Amino acid sequence: MDNTKNTYNVTGMGCTACAARIETILKNQGGVSEAKVNFAEKTVEVTHTVSIQHLQEALQPAGYSLI
C-alpha cells in the first residue's frame, strides 16, 4: 500500500492531553509515518500505509474514534 496523507475528524477528544495521546497512539503504529492533531478543529492528519480500520482499532481502546 502506498503512503497516504488523510485528515480525519476525531471523536472523544476533549482536552489537549487527549490530543497528545492520540498522536502518540497513532505514531506508535507500524505503517504510520506522521500524525498531527489539530485540537481546535478536532481533526488529525495522518500519513500512513495502513487501513483506516487499523487506525480505528488502535484508538478505540482509549475511547477515540475517527470519522
N, C-alpha and C positions, 0 to 999 in steps of 0.2 A: 504494500500500500504506500502511496506517495505521501510526503509531508503535506498536511493541510492546515491552513490557519482559519479558524472559525471563531465567531463570537456567539456566546450562549447567554441567555438570561439565567440567573441563579435564584432559586427559592430557598428560604430558610436562613439567609444571611442577614443577621440583624445588627452586627457591630463590626468594627474594624478588626477585632481579633478573629472573627469568623472569616473575614476576607483573607487574612494571613493564613488561616488554617486551610482554607480551600486551595490557595496557591500551593501550599506545602504538600497537601494530599495529591494534587494533580502533578506537580513536578516530580514526585517520587514514583510515579507510574512509568513503567517501561513504555517507550513509544511516545512520550510527551517531552518535547524539547523546550517548550516555553509555556508559561501560564501567567497571565496578568489580570488581576481582578480590578474592576472599577466599582468601588463600593457605592459611590453616589448614584450610579446608573444600574447597580445590581446586575452587572454582567461580568463575564470572564472571557478573555481572548486566549485561545489555546492553539498552539502549534503542535500537531500530533500525527501519528501514523496509525493509531488505534481507533476502534469504532467509538461512537458516542455512547453506545451501551457499556463499553468498558469504563469510560469516564463516569457514567452514571453509577455503575456498580461500586466504583471506588469512593464516591461521595455519599451514597445512601446511608451507610452505617453511621456517618457523622451527622445525618439529618439534613443534608443538602440535596438539591435536585437541579438538573439542567433542563431548560425548556427552550 
